[in-house]
Amino acid sequence: EAEALSQSLTESGSDVGLKIGAATVSSLTKLLALARSRRGLVLHLSAHAVKHHEKGIGLVLEDATGGPHILWHRQLDEFLGGHGGLRHISMLFLSACHSE
């Protein structure tokens, strides 16, 4: 997906900047803080989703060592609510898959 996005932006002649990195709680916190001071930020997030019989649906991010860090539905709600939510993000594209 990252390669396709990069190629599309290059071919379009757009001056849009592209930053690619691992989705961690820390990187998302920094992005949400940056979004408060800049307009036009677009977040394209590719992640894996998991389902737990008690915790519900979770989004798998990475921890500081590259291992899995799951933000369960309630945690994700609290995280986004505590950082001003997504109201400062111009567009969010979430690509998540789920496997058993």
N, C-alpha and C positions, 0 to 999 in steps of 0.2 A: 504494500500500500504506500509506503514512504517513497519508494522509487517512482511509482506512478504519479503521486502528487508532485514530486519534484520535477518530473518531466513535463507534466501538464502546465505547471507554472512557468517553466522555461519557454515552452512552445507558445504560450499565450503572450509573451512579451511583458508580462505584468511585473511591477516592482514590489510585489508582495514578498516579504521575508518568510523563510521557512526554518523552523527550529525543530529538530527531531531528537527525542530523548526518551529515557525510560519513565514510565508513569509510576511515580512514587507519591506518597502523601506529601513529602517535602516539595517535590517538583510541582504538584498541583497547588499547594499552598502558595508557592512563589508566583505561579501563573495567575492565580486569583488576585493576589496583591498587585501584580503588574496590570491586570485588567482594570483595576480601579483608577489607574492614572493614564491609561491609553485607550483610545477608541479603536474599534475594528478588529479586536482579537477574535480569532477563530480557533476553536479547539477540536481537533480530530483525534479521538481517543480510540485506539484498538486494544481490546482487553479480552479476557476470558471471564465467563460468568459461571458461578457454581450455585448449587441449590442444597440447602440443609433442611432436614425435616423440622427443626426447631427455630433456626435463625433465619430461614427464608432464603432469599436470593442475595448473593454477594458478588461484588466485582473484584477480580483478582488483579492487584497491582504488584509492584515489586517492593521488597524491603531494601535496606541499605546494602545488603550483600548480594542482591540479585535473586533472592528467594521469594516465594509467594507471600503476599500480605493481603489478606481478604478484608475488604470493607463491606460489612453486612449492610443490608438495607437501612436499618436504623442508624448505624454509624455514618453511612454516606449522607443521610439526611442531616445529621448533626454537623458533619464536616462542612457540607455546603452551606448550611444555614449559619454556621459560626464564622464564615469567611465572606459574608455578603452574598452568598449564593452565586448563581450564574448570571445574575442580572447585568453584570458588566461584560459578559462574554457575548459578542455579537452573534455567533453561531456555534452550536455544538453538534458535532457529528460523532455518534457513538457506534462503534462496530464491535459487537461482543458476540462470542459464540458460547455454546454450552454443550458439554458432552457428559455422558454418564461415566 
